[in-house]
Amino acid sequence: MNMPSKSQQARPRPSLSKEELLQQITTLLESPEDDMHAALTKELLSGVLKIHDAHLDLLDLKILNRAVKELRHAFGVFRGYQDRKKISVFGSARTPSDDPNYQLAYRFAQAAVREGFMVITGGADGIMRAAQEGAGREHSFGVNIMLPFEQGPNATIADDPKLITFKYFFTRKLMFQKEANAIVLFPGGFGTHDEGFEILTLAQTGKSDPQPIVCLQAPGCDYWDGWSSFVTTQLLQRNLINEEDLSLFTITNSAEAAVDHILRFYRRYHSIRFVGRQLALRLKDRISAEQLDQIQEQFRDLLIDGTFELRGPLEEELDEPALRNLPRLVFSFNRRSAGRLRQLIDHLNGI
């Protein structure tokens, strides 16, 4: 068989003819002005034309093209599972099957699926394979990365439509965070720390919505205890983080306790939405006037001005009709203290 040359392999083949492209562009440009999907697609198209005018280097164009393709495909894969809550699981690809942390990852994934969650892992070996064996193929996503070693897909997720292979770490990590309702970290190497610290950074800076972050280790393993000691002695005691930032994560050695922690986070809390300076904290059920007074007293440091208000949806939230009937705790959030916001959510879930 004659193999194509490298230059032939590098030359992309258009999937649409010129006429088909022109027809799609014409249809897009003729779409109604109030069609937000079409408006954003037009903006993307305008951005592509600006890229062409900028005469970027070929490598820059390849990076842009590949990143957009990866995200478009990944968004499409996850789109069919929007109604399912998901947990992203991180951990070493090198953990053998006889390691207690491997067995714990298996049990955790089993317990998570029993509670209705799906599991997202890097799709490779070690902790990732254990979690996907525990969850089963039907309830698993694999977001694999192209590497010269370690990262081939495990047997559970190989050839599954829910296996996505990324070239770039940044597109892959976006999907881990964007699609997850909770994060669970098992012992791992540089990659696990990279992912874990990025998750914590996004949480601390308010660049991600609040969610449970669980550091899970087998009984007798002190991996996260040593890590927590470093965070406390080297970060907190040097005033590099705030004490309330320690509320952003929890450490446990029990699969059941980890799942319970995640379920408890969603006991009353549903979601948040920012509308200008106001934060609408959506709840699954109302709190009493007395409980609201308690929040006014204990969490007033979260306010820029005004008070906490228990009410229905803000006008801007009416574009989410499925959430219209949820009660809201609305306030002008200072946006400086994600750790304190997490403490407020824990308080709401506990009362």
MIMAR-513067 format. One record per residue (C-alpha): residue in one letter; x, y, z. Coordinates in steps of 0.5 Angstrom, whole numbers, padded with zeros to 4 digits, always signed. Layout:
AXYZ ...
***
This chain:
M+0000+0000+0000 N+0003+0007-0002 M+0003+0011+0004 P+0002+0019+0004 S+0007+0023+0005 K+0008+0028+0011 S+0006+0034+0007 Q+0000+0030+0004 Q-0002+0028+0011 A-0001+0035+0014 R-0005+0038+0009 P-0013+0038+0012 R-0018+0036+0007 P-0024+0041+0007 S-0031+0037+0009 L-0035+0042+0006 S-0035+0044-0002 K-0034+0052-0003 E-0042+0052-0005 E-0044+0048+0002 L-0040+0053+0006 L-0043+0059+0003 Q-0050+0056+0004 Q-0048+0055+0011 I-0045+0062+0012 T-0051+0065+0008 T-0056+0062+0013 L-0052+0064+0019 L-0052+0071+0017 E-0060+0071+0015 S-0061+0068+0022 P-0066+0073+0027 E-0062+0078+0031 D-0065+0075+0038 D-0062+0068+0036 M-0056+0068+0041 H-0053+0062+0039 A-0053+0065+0032 A-0050+0071+0034 L-0044+0068+0038 T-0043+0063+0032 K-0043+0070+0028 E-0038+0073+0033 L-0034+0066+0032 L-0034+0067+0025 S-0032+0074+0025 G-0026+0072+0030 V-0024+0067+0024 L-0023+0072+0019 K-0019+0077+0024 I-0014+0071+0025 H-0014+0070+0017 D-0012+0078+0017 A-0007+0077+0022 H-0003+0073+0018 L-0001+0068+0024 D+0005+0063+0024 L+0003+0056+0021 L+0004+0053+0028 D+0000+0058+0031 L-0006+0057+0026 K-0005+0049+0028 I-0006+0050+0035 L-0012+0054+0034 N-0015+0050+0029 R-0014+0043+0034 A-0016+0047+0040 V-0023+0049+0037 K-0023+0042+0034 E-0022+0038+0041 L-0027+0043+0044 R-0032+0042+0039 H-0032+0035+0039 A-0032+0034+0047 F-0038+0039+0048 G-0041+0034+0043 V-0040+0028+0047 F-0042+0031+0054 R-0048+0034+0051 G-0052+0028+0051 Y-0051+0027+0058 Q-0053+0034+0061 D-0058+0031+0066 R-0053+0027+0069 K-0048+0029+0075 K-0041+0027+0074 I-0035+0027+0078 S-0028+0028+0076 V-0023+0023+0079 F-0015+0024+0079 G-0010+0020+0081 S-0003+0016+0078 A-0003+0012+0072 R+0002+0008+0076 T-0002+0005+0081 P-0002-0003+0081 S-0008-0007+0082 D-0006-0009+0089 D-0005-0002+0092 P-0010-0001+0097 N-0011+0006+0093 Y-0013+0002+0087 Q-0018-0002+0091 L-0021+0004+0094 A-0022+0008+0087 Y-0026+0002+0085 R-0030+0002+0091 F-0031+0009+0091 A-0033+0009+0083 Q-0038+0004+0085 A-0041+0008+0091 A-0042+0014+0086 V-0045+0010+0081 R-0050+0007+0086 E-0052+0015+0088 G-0053+0017+0080 F-0046+0020+0078 M-0042+0018+0072 V-0035+0018+0073 I-0030+0022+0069 T-0022+0020+0069 G-0016+0021+0064 G-0018+0014+0061 A-0011+0011+0062 D-0008+0006+0067 G-0008+0006+0075 I-0013+0010+0079 M-0016+0012+0072 R-0017+0004+0070 A-0019+0003+0078 A-0025+0008+0078 Q-0027+0006+0071 E-0028-0001+0073 G-0032+0001+0079 A-0036+0005+0075 G-0037+0001+0069 R-0037+0003+0062 E-0044+0005+0061 H-0042+0010+0067 S-0035+0012+0065 F-0032+0018+0061 G-0025+0018+0059 V-0021+0024+0057 N-0015+0022+0055 I-0008+0025+0053 M-0003+0024+0047 L+0003+0022+0050 P+0009+0018+0048 F+0008+0013+0055 E+0003+0011+0060 Q-0003+0014+0057 G-0006+0009+0052 P-0014+0008+0054 N-0015+0002+0059 A-0020-0003+0057 T-0026-0001+0060 I-0026+0005+0056 A-0023+0004+0050 D-0027+0004+0043 D-0032+0007+0047 P-0036+0014+0044 K-0035+0017+0051 L-0027+0016+0050 I-0024+0023+0048 T-0017+0024+0046 F-0014+0031+0047 K-0007+0033+0044 Y-0007+0039+0049 F-0007+0039+0057 F-0011+0046+0057 T-0017+0043+0053 R-0017+0037+0057 K-0017+0040+0064 L-0022+0045+0061 M-0027+0039+0060 F-0025+0036+0067 Q-0027+0042+0071 K-0033+0044+0066 E-0037+0038+0066 A-0036+0036+0074 N-0040+0037+0079 A-0035+0034+0084 I-0027+0033+0084 V-0024+0027+0087 L-0016+0027+0088 F-0013+0020+0089 P-0005+0020+0091 G-0001+0021+0084 G+0005+0025+0081 F+0006+0031+0078 G+0000+0031+0074 T-0005+0030+0080 H-0002+0036+0083 D-0002+0040+0077 E-0009+0038+0076 G-0011+0039+0084 F-0008+0045+0085 E-0011+0048+0078 I-0018+0046+0081 L-0016+0049+0088 T-0014+0056+0084 L-0020+0056+0080 A-0024+0055+0086 Q-0020+0060+0091 T-0021+0065+0085 G-0028+0064+0084 K-0027+0062+0077 S-0031+0056+0078 D-0037+0055+0081 P-0037+0052+0088 Q-0036+0044+0088 P-0034+0039+0093 I-0026+0037+0092 V-0025+0031+0096 C-0018+0028+0097 L-0018+0021+0098 Q-0013+0016+0101 A-0013+0009+0103 P-0013+0007+0111 G-0006+0007+0113 C-0004+0012+0107 D-0001+0019+0109 Y-0001+0022+0102 W-0006+0027+0103 D-0004+0028+0110 G+0003+0030+0108 W+0000+0035+0103 S-0004+0038+0108 S+0002+0039+0112 F+0005+0043+0107 V-0001+0047+0105 T-0001+0049+0112 T+0006+0050+0114 Q+0008+0053+0108 L+0002+0057+0105 L-0002+0058+0111 Q+0003+0060+0116 R+0007+0064+0111 N+0000+0068+0109 L+0000+0066+0102 I-0007+0063+0103 N-0013+0065+0108 E-0015+0060+0113 E-0022+0060+0110 D-0019+0057+0104 L-0018+0050+0107 S-0025+0050+0107 L-0025+0049+0099 F-0023+0041+0100 T-0023+0035+0105 I-0019+0029+0106 T-0022+0022+0108 N-0020+0015+0107 S-0027+0012+0106 A-0031+0011+0099 E-0037+0012+0103 A-0035+0018+0107 A-0033+0021+0100 V-0039+0020+0097 D-0043+0022+0103 H-0039+0029+0103 I-0041+0030+0096 L-0048+0028+0097 R-0049+0033+0103 F-0046+0039+0099 Y-0052+0038+0094 R-0057+0037+0100 R-0060+0044+0100 Y-0055+0048+0095 H-0057+0047+0088 S-0053+0052+0084 I-0051+0060+0083 R-0051+0065+0078 F-0048+0072+0078 V-0052+0078+0075 G-0048+0084+0075 R-0046+0085+0083 Q-0051+0080+0085 L-0050+0073+0087 A-0056+0069+0086 L-0055+0062+0090 R-0061+0057+0088 L-0063+0053+0094 K-0067+0046+0093 D-0072+0048+0099 R-0073+0055+0103 I-0070+0057+0109 S-0074+0060+0115 A-0074+0067+0117 E-0070+0065+0123 Q-0065+0062+0119 L-0064+0068+0115 D-0063+0072+0121 Q-0057+0067+0123 I-0054+0068+0116 Q-0054+0076+0116 E-0050+0075+0123 Q-0045+0070+0121 F-0044+0072+0114 R-0044+0079+0113 D-0037+0079+0111 L-0039+0077+0105 L-0043+0083+0103 I-0041+0089+0099 D-0047+0092+0102 G-0054+0091+0103 T-0057+0084+0106 F-0058+0077+0104 E-0065+0077+0101 L-0069+0070+0100 R-0073+0071+0094 G-0075+0068+0087 P-0071+0069+0081 L-0068+0075+0078 E-0071+0078+0072 E-0064+0076+0068 E-0065+0068+0071 L-0072+0067+0067 D-0068+0065+0061 E-0067+0058+0065 P-0074+0056+0066 A-0073+0049+0069 L-0070+0053+0075 R-0075+0058+0076 N-0079+0055+0082 L-0072+0054+0086 P-0072+0059+0092 R-0066+0064+0092 L-0061+0067+0097 V-0059+0073+0093 F-0054+0078+0096 S-0048+0083+0093 F-0042+0078+0094 N-0035+0081+0095 R-0032+0076+0090 R-0026+0076+0094 S-0027+0070+0099 A-0029+0063+0096 G-0027+0060+0102 R-0033+0064+0106 L-0038+0062+0100 R-0036+0055+0101 Q-0037+0056+0109 L-0044+0059+0107 I-0046+0053+0103 D-0044+0048+0108 H-0048+0052+0113 L-0054+0052+0109 N-0054+0045+0107 G-0053+0043+0115 I-0059+0047+0118 
***
